[in-house]
Amino acid sequence: MKIVHVHHHYWPVIGGLENVVKALAEGMAKLGHEVHVVASTYGAEGRPKEETVNGVHVHRVRSVRLGYPDLTYPPEYPINVLKNADVVHGHSQNSLFTVKMIEKAKELGARTAIHFMAVDALSDHPNSLVRLLGPLYGRWTVLRAIRSSDVRLVKSLRDKETLKSRYGIDTIYVSDGVDEELLNTPNKAEEFKTKYSINDPFVVYIGRLHRLKGIDVLIKAISIATKEEPTLTAVIIGPGDQRPYRELTNRLGVGKNVVFTGFVSEEVKISALDASTALVLPSISNYVEAFSLAITEAWARGKPIIATTVGEIPYRVKHVVNGLLIPPRNPEALAKAIITLLNDENLRFRLGIEGRRDVFTWNEIISKILNIYYRI
């Protein structure tokens, strides 16, 4: 089968959705399918426009960007790649690049699928201009994606519910997966603590350093929680500008209680989860939590979750069942949840084990998606 995946970014860009597309594309290629990825040139400067990476044929298209990554417009299309495909699978209807490519593929007669993400999720954005215009753009892209797709997929039960209630369409739920080794690798806690000279207890955040991710809320929560547990540390893992957050830790007097690692390898990330008390996701906006792979990774390692009730999170994380839920922008509630888990080993164990039931491997997810392709 000739399969084309579409998103405005691909390797060497690193990110949640970028990693998902890479896992799907390379996994399908390993099964013998002819797999292509169509992406923009953004983030891949210096790479050839056409190359094969780990068995995947990558096509980078000259594009124009209007400020935000999602507002990436392709003035040209890889016509031969799209029209000869058995299926063209777009990732995120919020991406203008994805929507335009899917429209062109449909026009050329290809079968199309699209994974909807963060549907109608901009109404709580902290930027007033985005709150004003974002919902209009979001509805426009959703409607175009609906018209141009033969199969509609979601990875969030929130999006499934929203698309049914507001747009009257049925969708197929297919979540993201994890590498099988994540489930089977021996515990690496001591490796992380030795590497970074960190002792118990600590909580870990994994993701981009972006203001919608609520990292400032986590730092404020640490300043509260350390009054009760002075040795508590927050380990913040991920790419992005650390300066505003380092300045905040200094202002609050918790510089020694917050460790920034920057981007780390998968092995180091696993060891950080193993050594941690819990994964903390203090996001403040629906838009940035379409599907948290970090939650799945933590559950795969048997770790509990503390997360805010935004986006898809409350559809997966059930309070005191497989994690603890707190309201967004509430450092006091976050501090209380952290202290609760620090003081209750049995609760930590129970939440982590229960969460593991919701973990699927990439092989399982790819098999499910391929069966959907065959049906169309």
Backbone torsions as a table, in degrees:
resi	resn	phi	psi	omega
1	MET	NA	138.8	175.9
2	LYS	-96.8	115.3	-173.3
3	ILE	-118.1	134.5	177.5
4	VAL	-120.8	122.3	173.3
5	HIS	-100.3	143.5	-175.8
6	VAL	-130.1	127.7	169.5
7	HIS	-160.1	154.7	-175.2
8	HIS	-70.5	-16.5	176.0
9	HIS	-123.7	148.3	169.3
10	TYR	-148.3	172.1	178.1
11	TRP	-46.0	136.9	15.5
12	PRO	-87.6	9.5	174.5
13	VAL	-67.8	133.0	-179.1
14	ILE	-110.0	130.3	178.6
15	GLY	-178.3	173.4	-176.9
16	GLY	-58.1	-56.8	-177.5
17	LEU	-70.6	-35.4	177.4
18	GLU	-60.0	-41.2	178.5
19	ASN	-67.2	-35.5	178.3
20	VAL	-63.7	-49.0	-179.5
21	VAL	-60.6	-40.9	179.3
22	LYS	-63.8	-43.6	179.8
23	ALA	-63.3	-43.0	179.4
24	LEU	-66.1	-46.9	-176.6
25	ALA	-63.7	-48.7	-177.8
26	GLU	-69.5	-35.8	177.9
27	GLY	-65.0	-40.5	179.0
28	MET	-70.5	-36.2	177.9
29	ALA	-64.0	-38.8	179.6
30	LYS	-64.0	-25.0	178.7
31	LEU	-83.9	1.2	175.5
32	GLY	100.3	2.2	178.8
33	HIS	-80.2	152.7	174.4
34	GLU	-85.8	108.6	-171.1
35	VAL	-115.5	131.4	177.3
36	HIS	-122.1	151.2	171.8
37	VAL	-125.8	128.4	174.7
38	VAL	-106.9	122.9	-178.8
39	ALA	-141.6	171.7	174.6
40	SER	-83.7	172.9	177.8
41	THR	-82.4	-8.0	-177.5
42	TYR	-64.2	133.5	-180.0
43	GLY	81.8	-6.2	-178.8
44	ALA	-120.9	26.1	179.5
45	GLU	-57.9	133.6	-177.4
46	GLY	96.6	-19.5	175.6
47	ARG	-86.9	150.2	176.9
48	PRO	-65.2	153.6	179.4
49	LYS	-69.6	-26.3	177.6
50	GLU	-128.8	124.4	175.4
51	GLU	-159.0	164.3	175.5
52	THR	-113.4	123.0	-177.2
53	VAL	-123.7	117.1	179.7
54	ASN	52.0	41.6	177.3
55	GLY	84.2	-1.5	-178.8
56	VAL	-104.6	129.7	178.9
57	HIS	-84.8	115.0	-174.3
58	VAL	-103.1	130.1	178.6
59	HIS	-121.7	114.4	-178.9
60	ARG	-103.8	123.8	-171.1
61	VAL	-104.6	134.3	174.7
62	ARG	-59.4	131.1	-174.0
63	SER	-141.6	167.2	176.4
64	VAL	-118.0	135.0	-178.2
65	ARG	-115.1	130.1	-178.0
66	LEU	-103.9	60.9	175.2
67	GLY	90.8	-60.5	-176.9
68	TYR	-100.1	146.7	177.5
69	PRO	-53.4	-40.0	179.4
70	ASP	-63.1	-24.3	179.5
71	LEU	-93.8	55.3	177.1
72	THR	-104.4	120.0	-174.0
73	TYR	-111.2	128.9	178.6
74	PRO	-94.6	110.1	176.9
75	PRO	-76.5	-5.7	178.0
76	GLU	-136.8	159.8	-175.8
77	TYR	-134.6	142.9	174.7
78	PRO	-81.2	79.5	-169.6
79	ILE	-54.4	-49.1	-176.1
80	ASN	-63.8	-34.7	179.0
81	VAL	-65.9	-44.3	-175.4
82	LEU	-73.6	-44.9	-171.7
83	LYS	-74.1	-22.3	-179.3
84	ASN	-95.8	6.7	-177.6
85	ALA	-80.4	148.3	170.5
86	ASP	-77.1	-34.7	175.4
87	VAL	-152.7	139.7	174.9
88	VAL	-114.4	119.2	-173.3
89	HIS	-110.8	110.6	178.2
90	GLY	-91.5	147.3	-178.2
91	HIS	-119.3	112.1	178.2
92	SER	80.2	111.2	176.0
93	GLN	-72.0	-12.3	175.8
94	ASN	-72.3	-16.6	178.6
95	SER	-85.3	116.0	177.4
96	LEU	-59.9	-37.8	178.1
97	PHE	-58.4	-47.5	-179.9
98	THR	-62.1	-46.6	-177.5
99	VAL	-62.2	-44.3	-179.2
100	LYS	-65.1	-39.5	179.0
101	MET	-66.8	-40.3	178.5
102	ILE	-65.7	-40.6	176.8
103	GLU	-59.9	-45.3	179.9
104	LYS	-64.7	-42.2	178.8
105	ALA	-60.2	-42.9	179.1
106	LYS	-63.9	-41.4	178.5
107	GLU	-61.6	-33.7	-179.0
108	LEU	-83.9	-2.5	175.2
109	GLY	96.8	7.6	179.1
110	ALA	-80.5	154.0	171.4
111	ARG	-78.3	142.3	-173.1
112	THR	-130.8	146.6	173.1
113	ALA	-134.2	150.0	177.0
114	ILE	-141.1	137.4	174.1
115	HIS	-93.3	110.8	177.4
116	PHE	-77.3	139.9	-178.2
117	MET	-142.3	137.6	175.4
118	ALA	50.3	54.6	-179.2
119	VAL	-70.5	131.4	178.0
120	ASP	48.9	50.3	-171.8
121	ALA	-114.0	16.6	-176.0
122	LEU	-102.1	1.6	-175.8
123	SER	-70.7	-17.0	179.2
124	ASP	-107.8	15.0	-179.5
125	HIS	-65.8	137.3	-177.7
126	PRO	-67.9	-20.2	177.9
127	ASN	-81.8	120.3	-174.3
128	SER	-63.8	-34.9	179.4
129	LEU	-67.4	-40.7	177.7
130	VAL	-65.5	-40.0	177.6
131	ARG	-62.3	-32.8	-178.6
132	LEU	-77.0	-49.9	-173.1
133	LEU	-94.7	-26.7	-176.0
134	GLY	-56.6	-47.8	179.6
135	PRO	-60.1	-33.9	178.1
136	LEU	-67.3	-45.3	177.4
137	TYR	-62.9	-43.7	-177.9
138	GLY	-60.6	-43.9	179.5
139	ARG	-66.3	-38.4	179.4
140	TRP	-61.3	-45.4	-178.8
141	THR	-70.8	-36.2	178.0
142	VAL	-61.0	-47.3	-177.9
143	LEU	-63.8	-39.7	178.7
144	ARG	-68.0	-39.3	179.5
145	ALA	-66.4	-38.1	177.9
146	ILE	-61.7	-46.9	-177.8
147	ARG	-64.2	-29.5	-171.9
148	SER	-99.2	3.1	-174.2
149	SER	-116.0	139.4	173.7
150	ASP	-84.7	-32.2	178.8
151	VAL	-130.8	133.5	-179.9
152	ARG	-111.5	121.9	-178.5
153	LEU	-113.8	152.2	172.7
154	VAL	-137.0	153.5	174.2
155	LYS	-115.3	7.6	-179.5
156	SER	-133.5	132.2	176.8
157	LEU	-68.1	-24.0	173.8
158	ARG	-62.4	-46.7	-179.6
159	ASP	-66.8	-36.5	177.9
160	LYS	-61.4	-44.6	179.6
161	GLU	-66.0	-42.7	-178.9
162	THR	-65.3	-44.4	-178.9
163	LEU	-66.0	-32.5	178.6
164	LYS	-74.4	-45.6	-173.8
165	SER	-76.4	-36.4	-174.8
166	ARG	-97.1	-28.0	-174.6
167	TYR	-119.7	-7.0	175.0
168	GLY	69.9	25.7	-179.4
169	ILE	-116.2	147.3	175.5
170	ASP	-91.7	146.0	-179.0
171	THR	-133.3	165.0	177.7
172	ILE	-107.7	127.3	-179.4
173	TYR	-85.1	118.4	174.5
174	VAL	-137.6	110.2	-177.5
175	SER	-80.6	-178.7	172.5
176	ASP	-88.0	165.3	-178.6
177	GLY	-120.9	-172.3	176.1
178	VAL	-133.1	157.6	174.3
179	ASP	-65.5	143.0	-177.1
180	GLU	-59.9	-32.0	-178.7
181	GLU	-63.5	-24.7	178.9
182	LEU	-63.2	-30.2	179.7
183	LEU	-82.0	-22.9	-169.9
184	ASN	-114.0	-12.0	-178.3
185	THR	-66.2	134.4	177.8
186	PRO	-59.4	155.6	-178.6
187	ASN	-58.8	131.5	-176.2
188	LYS	-118.3	24.7	-174.0
189	ALA	-56.7	-46.2	-175.5
190	GLU	-65.0	-31.2	178.5
191	GLU	-62.3	-42.1	-179.0
192	PHE	-68.8	-45.4	-177.9
193	LYS	-62.8	-35.5	177.6
194	THR	-70.8	-44.0	-176.9
195	LYS	-60.7	-40.6	-175.4
196	TYR	-108.4	6.3	179.1
197	SER	53.4	48.0	-178.8
198	ILE	-113.6	136.6	176.1
199	ASN	-109.0	166.2	174.5
200	ASP	-66.2	152.4	-5.2
201	PRO	-97.7	154.3	171.3
202	PHE	-150.1	152.9	172.4
203	VAL	-109.4	157.5	-175.7
204	VAL	-126.7	140.2	170.8
205	TYR	-112.3	135.8	177.4
206	ILE	-128.7	121.1	179.4
207	GLY	157.1	-175.9	178.1
208	ARG	-68.4	151.3	172.6
209	LEU	-88.8	88.6	-174.9
210	HIS	-134.6	143.5	-173.7
211	ARG	-62.2	-26.6	178.5
212	LEU	-74.4	-11.8	179.5
213	LYS	-84.2	-6.9	173.1
214	GLY	72.5	27.5	-179.1
215	ILE	-63.2	-34.1	177.0
216	ASP	-63.3	-33.1	177.4
217	VAL	-65.6	-41.0	178.5
218	LEU	-63.1	-42.9	-179.2
219	ILE	-64.3	-41.1	177.7
220	LYS	-64.8	-37.7	178.0
221	ALA	-64.5	-37.8	178.0
222	ILE	-64.1	-38.6	179.0
223	SER	-64.2	-27.6	176.9
224	ILE	-81.5	-46.9	-174.9
225	ALA	-67.3	-30.5	-178.8
226	THR	-70.1	-13.0	173.6
227	LYS	-66.6	-29.4	178.1
228	GLU	-97.4	-34.0	-178.5
229	GLU	-129.6	85.1	-171.5
230	PRO	-60.1	-24.8	-177.3
231	THR	-90.5	-0.4	-178.8
232	LEU	-60.5	137.9	179.4
233	THR	-127.4	147.9	169.7
234	ALA	-111.7	125.4	175.9
235	VAL	-102.1	122.0	-176.1
236	ILE	-111.2	112.5	-175.0
237	ILE	-111.2	127.8	174.7
238	GLY	147.2	162.2	-179.1
239	PRO	-79.6	157.1	177.0
240	GLY	136.5	176.6	-176.7
241	ASP	-78.8	114.1	-177.7
242	GLN	-83.8	-16.7	-169.3
243	ARG	-55.9	-50.2	-178.6
244	PRO	-62.9	-30.8	-178.8
245	TYR	-78.7	-36.0	174.3
246	ARG	-64.4	-39.8	177.9
247	GLU	-62.3	-39.8	179.1
248	LEU	-65.6	-41.7	178.6
249	THR	-62.0	-37.3	179.1
250	ASN	-68.7	-40.5	179.7
251	ARG	-64.0	-35.9	-177.5
252	LEU	-88.9	-4.3	177.7
253	GLY	74.6	26.7	-179.5
254	VAL	-121.2	28.6	-179.9
255	GLY	-55.7	-37.5	-178.8
256	LYS	-78.8	-10.6	-178.2
257	ASN	-101.2	2.1	179.9
258	VAL	-128.7	124.2	-178.7
259	VAL	-115.3	126.0	176.8
260	PHE	-103.8	123.6	-179.8
261	THR	-100.6	-16.1	-170.4
262	GLY	70.6	-161.7	178.3
263	PHE	-70.1	137.4	179.7
264	VAL	-130.1	164.3	177.1
265	SER	-71.4	165.2	177.5
266	GLU	-60.7	-37.5	-179.1
267	GLU	-63.7	-42.8	179.3
268	VAL	-67.8	-38.4	178.5
269	LYS	-61.0	-43.6	177.9
270	ILE	-61.1	-43.8	-178.7
271	SER	-65.6	-33.7	177.3
272	ALA	-65.7	-44.1	177.1
273	LEU	-61.4	-43.8	-178.8
274	ASP	-59.8	-37.9	-175.5
275	ALA	-83.7	-15.5	-172.1
276	SER	-80.6	161.8	171.1
277	THR	-78.0	-39.2	-178.4
278	ALA	-165.4	159.0	168.4
279	LEU	-88.1	132.9	178.6
280	VAL	-115.3	126.4	176.0
281	LEU	-124.7	97.0	-174.9
282	PRO	-95.5	34.4	-174.9
283	SER	-55.7	150.5	-176.0
284	ILE	-115.7	0.8	-176.0
285	SER	-138.0	141.5	176.1
286	ASN	-57.7	-34.5	-170.8
287	TYR	-61.0	-35.8	-173.3
288	VAL	-90.4	2.8	179.4
289	GLU	-125.9	67.7	175.8
290	ALA	-77.9	-41.3	172.2
291	PHE	-162.8	117.4	-176.5
292	SER	-90.0	106.8	176.4
293	LEU	-68.7	-27.4	178.3
294	ALA	-61.1	-37.7	177.2
295	ILE	-61.4	-47.2	179.9
296	THR	-60.9	-42.3	-179.9
297	GLU	-63.8	-40.4	177.9
298	ALA	-64.2	-44.8	178.1
299	TRP	-62.4	-37.1	178.5
300	ALA	-60.2	-28.1	178.2
301	ARG	-97.3	9.8	176.0
302	GLY	73.6	28.9	-177.3
303	LYS	-105.4	144.2	177.6
304	PRO	-76.4	163.7	-177.6
305	ILE	-118.2	138.9	164.4
306	ILE	-119.4	119.0	-174.1
307	ALA	-146.9	160.9	-179.7
308	THR	-87.9	161.0	-177.0
309	THR	-87.5	62.0	177.7
310	VAL	-125.2	155.6	176.4
311	GLY	56.4	-136.0	-177.3
312	GLU	-83.8	-6.7	-171.9
313	ILE	-55.9	-50.9	-177.8
314	PRO	-69.1	-9.8	175.1
315	TYR	-81.6	-19.6	179.9
316	ARG	-110.0	-44.8	-178.3
317	VAL	-88.5	119.3	179.4
318	LYS	-106.6	126.9	-172.6
319	HIS	-59.2	126.3	179.3
320	VAL	61.9	17.2	173.1
321	VAL	-110.6	-58.0	175.9
322	ASN	-129.1	14.4	178.8
323	GLY	175.1	-177.1	175.3
324	LEU	-118.8	132.2	179.2
325	LEU	-107.0	140.5	178.8
326	ILE	-135.5	157.6	175.7
327	PRO	-70.5	150.7	178.0
328	PRO	-69.7	159.2	177.1
329	ARG	58.3	35.5	-176.0
330	ASN	-132.5	83.0	-177.6
331	PRO	-62.6	-29.9	179.1
332	GLU	-64.9	-44.5	178.9
333	ALA	-65.1	-38.0	178.9
334	LEU	-65.8	-44.2	178.4
335	ALA	-59.8	-42.7	-179.9
336	LYS	-63.3	-40.8	-179.9
337	ALA	-65.9	-40.3	178.3
338	ILE	-62.0	-47.7	-179.8
339	ILE	-62.5	-37.7	178.5
340	THR	-58.3	-46.6	-179.7
341	LEU	-70.8	-35.8	177.6
342	LEU	-59.1	-35.0	-174.0
343	ASN	-92.7	-0.2	-174.4
344	ASP	-136.3	89.0	-177.8
345	GLU	-64.1	-37.8	-179.8
346	ASN	-64.4	-39.8	178.2
347	LEU	-64.9	-43.6	178.5
348	ARG	-56.9	-46.8	-178.2
349	PHE	-63.8	-45.7	-176.8
350	ARG	-64.3	-43.7	-179.6
351	LEU	-64.3	-41.2	-179.5
352	GLY	-66.3	-42.3	179.7
353	ILE	-66.3	-41.8	179.9
354	GLU	-64.4	-39.1	179.3
355	GLY	-63.2	-32.6	-177.7
356	ARG	-60.4	-23.3	179.4
357	ARG	-64.4	-20.2	-175.6
358	ASP	-100.3	20.0	-176.9
359	VAL	-105.2	130.6	176.9
360	PHE	-123.9	149.2	178.8
361	THR	-84.9	162.3	177.4
362	TRP	-62.4	-34.4	178.4
363	ASN	-60.6	-40.4	178.4
364	GLU	-66.9	-42.7	-179.1
365	ILE	-67.1	-44.1	-180.0
366	ILE	-62.3	-41.0	177.9
367	SER	-60.1	-41.1	179.9
368	LYS	-66.2	-43.0	-178.9
369	ILE	-67.6	-41.3	178.9
370	LEU	-61.6	-38.4	176.9
371	ASN	-62.6	-35.3	176.5
372	ILE	-67.5	-43.5	176.6
373	TYR	-56.4	-45.9	-177.8
374	TYR	-59.8	-34.8	-178.1
375	ARG	-69.1	-25.3	-178.8
376	ILE	-100.2	NA	NA
